[in-house]
Amino acid sequence: MTRRVIIWRHGRTEWNLAGRVQGQTDVPLDEVGREQARSAAARLASLRPSRIVTSDLSRARDTAEELARLAAVEVETDVRFRERSFGVREGLTMAEAWDQFPDHMARWLAGDEAGIPGSESSVVAGERFTVGLHEHLERLGPEETLVVVSHGGVTRAGTFSFLGLPRETWETFSGLSNCSWTVLEERDLGIGPQWRIVEWNAGTLPEPVLSDEEPAG
C-alpha cells in the first residue's frame, strides 16, 4: 500500500432517525450521533491519519473534530464534500414527499434525478467530490492516510465516480451507515498504481487480504 483514503460518513442526526431527507440542510448530530463519532474516531485514530478534510455542514464537521482531537491533526473544510442537494424533498419524509410532489416523485422513481425541483444529480455530485479528492491527494505523500468526512449520498456517488465505475452499477452498492466508512488503497499490481475498495460500509479497521490474487510483500 502506498496511500490510503478513508471516506467516513457523519454520525446520526434527528432527521436521520425520523427518515427526513437532509441534503444540504445543516442538521446537527444528535446525542447518539456524537457518541457514534467518538467511538469510531477511537478506532480510526489508530490508522494515524495525515490529513482530515470535511464537508462544511456541521454534522460532518463535528464528526471530524472527534477524530482530529485524538489524532492531533487539524481539520480542513471543503464544500465539495457536502451532501447532494435534494431540492424540495429536503426536510420531508418519503411519505410526505409523495403526498406533496407525486408527479416529481414518480419521475424520480423512474430514474429521472432532475425530476425533483432544485435537486442535484448523483453524477454532478460525484464529479465535484472527485475533483476535490484528486486535489487533496496531490498533497498526500507515500504511506499517508487521508480521511474525508462527508455524507451518505455524495460519498457513494463520489467514490464510484473517482474509481471510474459505470453509472449503472452504482445502485448495486448500499449507502454508508451513520459513522461507517469506506477504505480505498492505492496499489501497484504491475500495471501502475491503481485505487481500489478494500472496505465498504465498515465499522472495523482494514485487515490484510491473504489471497492468491495478491502480490507478495
C-alpha positions as CSV (number, residue, x, y, z in Angstrom):
1,M,0.0,0.0,0.0
2,T,1.3,3.4,-0.9
3,R,-1.5,5.7,0.1
4,R,-4.9,5.3,1.8
5,V,-8.2,7.2,1.8
6,I,-10.9,6.8,4.5
7,I,-14.3,8.1,3.3
8,W,-16.2,8.5,6.6
9,R,-19.9,9.3,6.9
10,H,-21.1,11.6,9.8
11,G,-22.9,10.3,12.9
12,R,-26.7,10.2,13.3
13,T,-29.0,13.2,13.4
14,E,-32.6,13.6,14.5
15,W,-33.6,13.8,10.8
16,N,-31.8,10.5,10.1
17,L,-33.9,8.9,12.8
18,A,-37.1,10.4,11.6
19,G,-36.4,9.5,7.9
20,R,-36.3,13.1,6.8
21,V,-34.1,14.0,3.8
22,Q,-31.3,16.2,4.8
23,G,-29.3,17.1,1.7
24,Q,-27.6,20.4,2.2
25,T,-29.7,21.4,5.1
26,D,-27.4,21.9,8.1
27,V,-28.8,19.4,10.7
28,P,-26.6,18.8,13.8
29,L,-25.7,15.5,15.3
30,D,-27.9,14.1,18.0
31,E,-26.6,12.5,21.2
32,V,-26.3,9.1,19.6
33,G,-24.5,10.6,16.6
34,R,-22.0,12.3,18.9
35,E,-21.3,9.0,20.7
36,Q,-21.0,7.2,17.3
37,A,-18.4,9.8,16.3
38,R,-16.4,9.4,19.5
39,S,-16.5,5.6,19.2
40,A,-15.5,5.5,15.5
41,A,-12.8,8.1,16.0
42,A,-11.1,6.0,18.6
43,R,-10.7,3.2,16.0
44,L,-9.8,5.4,13.1
45,A,-7.1,7.3,15.1
46,S,-5.1,4.1,15.2
47,L,-4.6,4.5,11.4
48,R,-2.7,7.7,12.1
49,P,-4.3,10.0,9.5
50,S,-2.1,12.6,8.0
51,R,-4.9,14.9,6.9
52,I,-8.6,15.2,7.8
53,V,-10.8,17.1,5.3
54,T,-14.6,17.5,6.0
55,S,-17.7,18.9,4.5
56,D,-18.6,22.3,5.8
57,L,-22.0,21.0,7.2
58,S,-22.0,20.8,11.0
59,R,-22.9,17.1,11.2
60,A,-19.8,16.2,9.2
61,R,-17.5,18.9,10.7
62,D,-18.4,17.8,14.3
63,T,-17.8,14.2,13.5
64,A,-14.4,15.1,12.0
65,E,-13.4,17.1,15.1
66,E,-13.7,13.9,17.3
67,L,-11.0,12.3,15.2
68,A,-8.9,15.4,14.9
69,R,-8.8,15.7,18.7
70,L,-7.4,12.1,19.1
71,A,-5.1,12.2,16.0
72,A,-3.8,15.7,16.7
73,V,-4.5,16.7,13.1
74,E,-6.1,20.0,12.1
75,V,-9.5,19.7,10.3
76,E,-9.7,21.2,6.9
77,T,-13.0,22.2,5.3
78,D,-14.0,21.7,1.6
79,V,-17.5,22.5,0.4
80,R,-17.1,20.0,-2.5
81,F,-17.6,17.2,0.1
82,R,-21.0,18.4,1.3
83,E,-24.1,16.3,0.6
84,R,-26.1,16.4,-2.6
85,S,-28.9,18.9,-2.8
86,F,-32.2,17.1,-2.8
87,G,-34.2,20.2,-3.6
88,V,-37.8,20.4,-2.4
89,R,-37.5,17.0,-0.8
90,E,-35.2,18.3,2.0
91,G,-37.0,18.2,5.4
92,L,-39.6,15.8,4.2
93,T,-40.1,12.1,4.8
94,M,-40.6,9.8,1.9
95,A,-44.4,9.7,2.6
96,E,-44.6,13.5,2.8
97,A,-42.6,13.9,-0.5
98,W,-45.0,11.5,-2.3
99,D,-48.0,13.4,-0.8
100,Q,-46.8,16.9,-1.8
101,F,-44.9,16.1,-5.1
102,P,-46.4,12.9,-6.6
103,D,-45.5,13.7,-10.2
104,H,-42.0,14.7,-9.3
105,M,-41.5,11.6,-7.2
106,A,-42.8,9.4,-9.9
107,R,-40.2,10.8,-12.3
108,W,-37.5,10.3,-9.7
109,L,-38.5,6.7,-9.1
110,A,-38.3,6.2,-12.9
111,G,-34.7,7.3,-12.8
112,D,-35.0,11.0,-13.6
113,E,-32.9,12.6,-10.9
114,A,-33.7,16.0,-12.3
115,G,-37.4,15.3,-11.7
116,I,-37.2,16.8,-8.2
117,P,-37.1,20.7,-8.4
118,G,-33.8,22.1,-7.1
119,S,-32.1,18.7,-6.9
120,E,-28.5,17.8,-7.8
121,S,-27.9,14.7,-9.8
122,S,-25.7,12.0,-8.4
123,V,-23.4,12.3,-11.4
124,V,-22.8,16.1,-10.8
125,A,-22.3,15.5,-7.1
126,G,-19.9,12.7,-7.8
127,E,-17.9,14.8,-10.2
128,R,-17.4,17.6,-7.7
129,F,-16.4,15.1,-5.0
130,T,-13.9,13.5,-7.4
131,V,-12.3,16.9,-8.3
132,G,-11.9,17.7,-4.6
133,L,-10.5,14.3,-3.8
134,H,-7.9,14.4,-6.6
135,E,-6.8,17.8,-5.4
136,H,-6.3,16.7,-1.8
137,L,-4.5,13.5,-3.0
138,E,-1.9,15.7,-4.7
139,R,-0.8,16.8,-1.2
140,L,-0.7,13.2,0.2
141,G,2.6,11.5,0.4
142,P,3.6,7.8,0.3
143,E,2.3,5.7,3.1
144,E,0.0,8.5,4.3
145,T,-3.7,8.4,5.1
146,L,-6.4,11.0,4.1
147,V,-9.7,11.0,5.9
148,V,-12.6,12.6,4.1
149,V,-15.7,13.2,6.3
150,S,-18.8,13.5,4.3
151,H,-22.4,12.3,3.7
152,G,-24.3,9.2,2.6
153,G,-25.4,10.2,-0.9
154,V,-22.3,12.1,-2.1
155,T,-19.9,9.5,-0.7
156,R,-21.4,6.7,-2.8
157,A,-21.5,8.9,-6.0
158,G,-18.1,10.4,-5.3
159,T,-16.4,7.0,-4.6
160,F,-17.6,5.4,-7.8
161,S,-17.0,8.5,-9.9
162,F,-13.4,8.6,-8.6
163,L,-12.9,4.9,-9.4
164,G,-14.5,5.3,-12.8
165,L,-17.2,2.8,-12.3
166,P,-20.1,3.0,-14.8
167,R,-23.1,4.9,-13.5
168,E,-25.5,2.0,-14.0
169,T,-23.5,0.0,-11.4
170,W,-23.8,2.5,-8.5
171,E,-27.0,1.2,-7.1
172,T,-25.6,-2.3,-6.6
173,F,-23.9,-0.9,-3.5
174,S,-25.7,0.3,-0.4
175,G,-25.1,3.7,1.0
176,L,-22.9,4.1,4.2
177,S,-24.5,3.7,7.6
178,N,-24.0,6.5,10.1
179,C,-20.4,6.8,11.1
180,S,-19.3,3.9,8.9
181,W,-16.6,4.3,6.3
182,T,-15.1,3.1,3.0
183,V,-11.4,2.4,2.7
184,L,-9.6,3.0,-0.6
185,E,-6.0,1.9,-1.1
186,E,-3.6,2.7,-3.9
187,R,-1.6,-0.4,-5.0
188,D,0.7,-1.2,-7.9
189,L,-0.3,-4.5,-9.3
190,G,2.2,-4.5,-12.1
191,I,0.3,-2.2,-14.4
192,G,0.9,1.1,-12.5
193,P,-0.8,2.5,-9.3
194,Q,-4.5,1.8,-9.1
195,W,-7.1,2.7,-6.4
196,R,-9.5,0.1,-5.2
197,I,-12.0,-0.5,-2.5
198,V,-10.7,-2.7,0.4
199,E,-13.6,-1.9,2.9
200,W,-17.1,-0.8,2.2
201,N,-19.6,0.4,4.8
202,A,-17.2,-0.8,7.5
203,G,-17.0,-0.2,11.2
204,T,-13.8,-2.1,11.7
205,L,-10.3,-1.5,10.7
206,P,-8.9,-2.9,7.4
207,E,-7.2,-6.3,7.7
208,P,-4.6,-7.7,5.3
209,V,-6.1,-9.7,2.4
210,L,-4.4,-13.0,2.3
211,S,-5.1,-14.3,-1.2
212,D,-3.5,-16.0,-4.2
213,E,-4.6,-12.9,-6.2
214,E,-2.5,-10.5,-4.1
215,P,1.1,-9.8,-4.9
216,A,3.7,-10.9,-2.4
217,G,5.0,-8.4,0.0
